[in-house]
């Protein structure tokens, strides 16, 4: 019983630490929004702020999507090991870095370079998430409950795979149509929902 309680407490610590990193990353995004130089009134300044606000909302949504995915994966864990801890730390390292490309987008605007920088970071984040899922879903390691079927495990893998593919498409599209590529990230929750329904 004590070993089980110890594992539960340790797993909770991993999740709480992860949530704290997500919260800090989201908070840092808001600090990048600054009022433009005084122009006479806030009404005149607000249109100049809109691109920065859109970039902030975009960044917030991406971090929120990955937080939701992280929550979904880790609440399935029945056990963990050191490899999961370190894979999660690498994942959180990229999460903590996300305010940098988002800040670049806020400062330079929605351009091919800023979109490519942002989506490259998101692709890297998706790959690390995929590695985490591949590791924890391996039946040999017995980290997931036995009642999770093969189909249920496959659904999670598909969600991460399509996320990576979508962000990869966004990189070249950013140079062709930056504003169209900008909204690609908004499609992820819709795609995830369709995969779950088909599953």
matplotlib code that plots the C-alpha trace (Angstrom):
import matplotlib.pyplot as plt

x = [0.0, 2.8, 4.6, 1.3, 0.8, 4.4, 4.0, 0.8, 2.4, 5.5, 3.3, 1.3, 4.6, 5.5, 2.1, 2.1, 5.6, 4.5, 1.4, 3.6, 5.9, 2.8, 1.4, 4.7, 5.0, 1.5, 2.1, 5.2, 3.2, 1.1, 4.2, 5.1, 2.0, 3.0, 1.2, 2.6, 4.2, 1.6, -0.5, -3.1, -5.7, -6.1, -8.7, -6.0, -3.4, -5.6, -5.5, -1.7, -1.9, -4.2, -1.5, 0.3, -3.0, -3.6, 0.0, -0.6, -3.9, -2.2, 0.6, -1.9, -3.9, -0.9, 0.3, -3.3, -3.5, -0.3, -1.3, -4.6, -2.6, -0.1, -3.0, -4.6, -1.4, -0.3, -3.7, -3.5, -0.3, -0.5, 3.2, 6.3, 10.1, 13.2, 12.9, 9.4, 10.7, 13.5, 11.4, 8.9, 11.6, 12.7, 9.1, 8.8, 12.1, 10.5, 7.3, 9.3, 11.0, 7.8, 7.4, 10.6, 9.1, 5.8, 7.6, 9.4, 6.0, 4.6, 7.6, 8.1, 4.5, 3.1, 5.8, 7.2, 10.2, 8.2, 5.7, 8.5, 10.3, 7.1, 6.0, 9.5, 9.4, 5.9, 7.1, 9.9, 7.4, 5.2, 8.0, 9.0, 5.3, 5.2, 8.3, 6.7, 3.6, 5.5, 7.5, 4.6, 2.3, 4.7, 3.0, 6.3, 6.9, 3.4, 3.1, -0.5, -3.6, -4.2, -7.8, -6.6, -7.2, -4.9, -7.4, -7.4, -3.6, -3.6, -6.0, -3.6, -0.7, -2.8, -3.6, 0.0, 1.0, -1.5, -0.5, 3.2, 2.1, -0.1, 2.7, 5.1, 2.8, 2.6, 6.3, 6.5, 2.9, 4.1, 6.3, 3.6, 0.6, 1.6, -1.8, -3.3, -0.5, -1.1, -4.6, -3.5, -2.8, -6.5, -7.5, -5.9, -8.8, -11.2, -8.9, -8.4, -12.2, -12.8, -10.1, -11.7, -15.2, -13.9, -12.0]
y = [0.0, 2.4, 1.8, 2.5, 5.7, 6.8, 6.3, 8.3, 11.2, 11.1, 11.1, 14.0, 15.9, 15.3, 16.6, 19.6, 20.6, 20.3, 22.4, 25.1, 25.3, 25.6, 28.3, 30.3, 30.0, 31.3, 34.1, 35.2, 35.6, 38.4, 40.3, 40.7, 42.8, 46.4, 49.6, 51.4, 54.8, 57.5, 58.5, 60.6, 58.0, 54.3, 54.1, 55.1, 52.8, 49.7, 48.9, 48.9, 46.4, 43.9, 41.9, 41.5, 40.5, 37.9, 36.5, 36.3, 34.4, 32.1, 31.3, 30.9, 28.4, 26.3, 26.1, 25.3, 22.5, 20.9, 21.3, 19.5, 16.7, 16.4, 16.2, 13.4, 11.4, 11.6, 10.9, 7.5, 6.6, 3.8, 3.8, 5.7, 5.4, 7.6, 7.7, 9.2, 11.8, 12.9, 12.8, 15.0, 17.4, 17.7, 18.3, 21.1, 22.6, 23.2, 24.5, 27.0, 28.1, 28.8, 32.4, 33.2, 32.4, 33.9, 37.1, 37.2, 37.0, 39.7, 42.0, 41.3, 40.6, 37.6, 36.9, 33.8, 33.8, 34.2, 31.5, 29.1, 29.7, 29.2, 26.0, 24.5, 24.8, 23.2, 20.4, 19.7, 19.8, 17.3, 15.0, 14.9, 14.3, 11.4, 9.9, 10.1, 8.4, 5.7, 5.0, 4.9, 3.0, 0.1, -2.9, -4.4, -1.5, -1.8, 1.9, 2.1, 0.3, -3.1, -2.1, 0.4, -1.4, -1.4, 0.9, 3.4, 3.5, 4.0, 7.0, 8.9, 8.2, 9.4, 12.7, 13.4, 12.3, 14.6, 17.5, 17.1, 16.9, 19.9, 22.0, 20.7, 22.0, 25.3, 26.0, 26.2, 27.6, 30.5, 31.8, 31.5, 32.7, 33.8, 34.7, 31.4, 29.4, 31.5, 29.9, 26.3, 25.8, 26.6, 23.5, 21.0, 20.7, 20.1, 17.3, 15.7, 15.6, 13.9, 11.3, 10.5, 10.2, 7.9, 5.9]
z = [0.0, 0.9, -2.4, -4.3, -2.3, -2.9, -6.6, -6.7, -4.8, -7.0, -10.2, -8.8, -8.3, -11.9, -13.1, -10.7, -11.8, -15.5, -14.8, -13.2, -16.3, -18.6, -16.4, -16.4, -20.2, -20.7, -18.3, -20.1, -23.3, -21.8, -20.8, -24.5, -25.2, -24.7, -25.6, -28.6, -28.3, -27.2, -30.2, -28.5, -27.5, -26.8, -29.6, -32.1, -30.6, -30.4, -34.2, -34.1, -31.2, -33.0, -34.7, -31.4, -29.7, -32.5, -32.0, -28.3, -28.8, -31.2, -28.8, -25.9, -27.9, -28.9, -25.3, -24.2, -26.8, -25.7, -22.0, -22.8, -24.7, -21.8, -19.3, -21.4, -21.7, -18.1, -16.5, -18.3, -16.5, -14.0, -13.3, -14.4, -14.6, -14.9, -18.7, -18.5, -16.1, -18.4, -21.6, -19.8, -18.7, -22.4, -23.4, -20.7, -21.9, -25.3, -23.7, -21.6, -24.9, -26.8, -25.5, -27.6, -31.1, -30.0, -28.9, -32.2, -34.0, -31.8, -32.5, -36.2, -37.2, -39.1, -41.6, -43.3, -41.0, -37.8, -38.8, -39.8, -36.4, -34.5, -36.3, -36.2, -32.4, -32.4, -34.6, -32.2, -29.3, -31.2, -31.8, -28.1, -27.2, -29.7, -28.2, -24.7, -26.0, -27.8, -24.7, -22.2, -24.6, -25.1, -23.5, -22.4, -19.9, -18.4, -17.7, -18.8, -17.4, -18.9, -19.8, -22.5, -25.8, -28.8, -30.6, -27.8, -27.8, -31.6, -31.3, -29.1, -31.5, -34.5, -32.8, -32.2, -35.7, -37.4, -35.1, -36.3, -40.0, -39.7, -38.2, -40.9, -43.6, -41.9, -42.3, -46.1, -46.3, -44.0, -46.8, -49.4, -47.4, -43.9, -42.7, -43.9, -42.2, -39.0, -38.6, -39.2, -35.5, -34.7, -36.6, -34.2, -31.7, -34.6, -36.0, -32.6, -32.1, -35.5, -34.7, -31.4, -33.0, -35.7, -33.0]

ax = plt.figure().add_subplot(projection="3d")
ax.plot(x, y, z, "-o")
ax.set_aspect("equal")
plt.show()
